[in-house]
Amino acid sequence: MMLPTAPTAPTAPTAPTAPTAPTAPTALTALTALTALTALTALTALTALTALTALTAPTAPTAPGGPPRTGPCGPARRRSARRPGPLWSDVGARASSLPDPTKGRERTMQAAFLVAPEGTEEVELTQPWQAVVAAGGGPSLVSTHAGKVQAFHHLDKSATFPVDLTVDEATAADFDGLVLPGGVANPDALRLSPRAVAFIKSFFDAGRPVAAICHAPWTLIEADVVRGRTLTSWPSLRTDIRNAGGTWVDEQVAICTAGPNTLITSRRPADLDAFCAAFVSEFAH
C-alpha cells in the first residue's frame, strides 16, 4: 500500500531586481550638455545686450563739411585747405591736354603759377605745369584777376585757362614754390601790379624757392630781389639784371642759393626740360 505523497511547499516569489545605477560616462555626458546649454544662454543674452546698447547709444554729430579727411592734401607745411584746380583750355580745336591734378593721387608738392591776364607764353606755362603733375604735385594758376587768362604762342593768341586764385587770395604759405612763366607782355604787365610784385616778394621773404624763365625776371627786378643773385634770362634782360645788382650768366639753367631762398632761372623755351627738372627737384624738398 502506497503512502500518500506530502504536498510540495509553494515557491517564494522572486524579489524585484534593483535598477542599475547609471555608469560614469553617461553622467559625464549629461553634465557636459547642461554646461553647454548654460554657456549658450549667457552668450545669447550678452549679444542681445550689446546690440541694444549700440542701437540706443547717441550718434556723435558730424563736423561741418563732412567727415574728416583720411589723408593729407599736401606736404606737412601746407597750411591751406584750398584744392588746386585743373588747368583746362576752353579753345575747342586747341584744347589743352593737361591732366587734371586733382585726380588719382595725393599731393606731395604745391606750386603756384603766377601769370598776367594776357601775354603768357603758353608752352612756358603748360610744360612746367605738366612737370608738377607728373611729379605728383598740385599746381594752381594765380593771376591778378579772377576768370581766365589768355596765353600766347609768340605773338599769336592761343589757349585760355581758368584762374584758380587771385593774388589777393593766395599766400606764399599755401605753396612749396612759385613758378613765373615768360612771354614778353606777361611779366611786363605783372610788374605794374603792386599786388603781384608783393606776392612774388613774399616767397623770398618766406625762404621758398622761385623759378623764372625767359622774360619773367623782369618781375624779380621790380620786386628788388635780384641784388647779389646769379641768374639767367632771355638775353635782352641782361643789362636790366646787372643794373639791378644781379649777375647775369648765359646758361641753360642757373640755380642760385646765395640768398634767402633758392632761385632757379632759364633763358628760353628750348631750356624747359632742364628748367622743369631743376625746380621740381627743389620744390619737392
ABEGO torsion letter per residue (X at the ends): XBBBBBBBBBBBBBBBBBBBBBBAAAAAAAAAAAAAAAAAAAAAAAAAAAAAAAAABBBBBBBBGEBBBABBAEBAABABABBBBBBBBABAAABBABBBAABGBBBABBBBBBBBABGBBAAAAAAAAAAAAAAGBBBBBBBABBEBBBBBBEABBBBBBBBABBAAABBAAABABBBBBBEAAAAAAAAABAAAAAAAAAAAAAGBBBBBBEAAAAAAAAAGAABGBBBBBBAAAAAAAAAAGBBBBBBABBBBABBABBBBBBABAAAAAAAAAAAAAAAAX
